[in-house]
Amino acid sequence: MPIDGAARPHFMWFVHHDGSADSILEERCMDLSFLRPLYEVTGPVVSVHLDTSREDQDADKRIEVVWRNLRQELEGQGVDAPTLDAIEGAVGGSPEVVGPQGESLFAADGRLLAAHTLSAPPARNRAVVGPVADAVETVLDRDRQLPHVVVAIDRQGGEIDGYAVGAFDSARSRSFSGSTLHITRVKAGGPSKASYHRRTENVWSSNATGVAEEIAEAVAAVEAAVVFVGGDDKATAALREQPALQRLDVEVVDISGGRGGGDALASLRRSVDEALAAASARAHAHAFEQYTAATGQGTGASSIPAVSDALAEGRVETLLLSADRSADPKKWSSETEPLRVTSAQEALGTGAESGFEMTAGALLLRSAALGDAGFTEIPAGQDVADGCAAVLRYQIA
């Protein structure tokens, strides 16, 4: 197979099920606990989301200009210099990641709370100052990821990498929400590396069985939902025949790209991004089907008021939000009752005194994270009131 970046159709080798209606790919709901440190601070929080793609030689200058404009906006809103400096020190902090990417940065009280490199740029560059962090872009990016394994093989050897949904680089205090970003990262070791890596030689001629077993190990290591395989046609054909691969309860998808230098690696990244987006879309569609079924059984809710009430009562199993929050209304919440989201300050009851306004999406995410609810995106094109829904833990009689 050519590995010069030329596209070829993606196709699945097989999908195994355990006899139920759900596969590993379909059983997904994102854990929001990684957001909790953002809600442990009081007072104004700065949330910055910007495009940090590095696809041209002028990327550094472009990122610098974007940040300078956002910094001026924040200065105009009264953000103190130490907090702005803390953000500035992290802006564009993944120069070794080639291609499309984005960044979410959160800061308060002169310190950086969190830095996330995203797999794709946000819809627009923006900076928000509010009582709580606005992490909608961050959550959407992370939710579009699936744990997966990438196999790049030719007749001489192979690379097998397993990627968890997110990874944290402790040396730089940065999380990588987009797991495919690791493909083009410099693998320097430590927790910033992929969760599983194996290099094998003489794959095609003598060791296809061993490679298949190592792929199975990688799937187990990261609890992968899908395996992407790119490389030489004859090598992949030999791999398909291996029983260890055929026994896996995951999708196995052919993609372009493989081993052989920078061009092949860039092609592999593009192919994985495209195939991962398709797999994620299928998973979101299934999650929405589960919400629809729950609604028919009385354990589904839609609209901001209905979901807010359920969140306040601790009844939400999964929060669903649409990506387009451009018409998001302002709602009220408080420091003392963070699970409660209301349309008016007086409706907060005992929390009214510490009440504040914020966009609904940001407040609903905080309530869901602190209430141990999961998250999934509402697929584009689905008409849901306020772009907001929930699967409930139980029905109130």
Beta strands, then each sheet from edge to edge (+ up, - down):
strand 1: 11-14
strand 2: 30-31
strand 3: 45-51
strand 4: 102-108
strand 5: 111-118
strand 6: 126-130
strand 7: 148-153
strand 8: 157-163
strand 9: 167-169
strand 10: 174-176
strand 11: 196-201
strand 12: 226-231
strand 13: 251-254
strand 14: 300-302
strand 15: 316-321
strand 16: 330-334
strand 17: 355-359
strand 18: 374-377
strand 19: 388-392
sheet 1: 1+ 13- 12- 7- 8+ 11-
sheet 2: 2+ 18- 15- 19+ 14-
sheet 3: 6+ 3- 4+ 5- 10- 9+
sheet 4: 16+ 17-
end
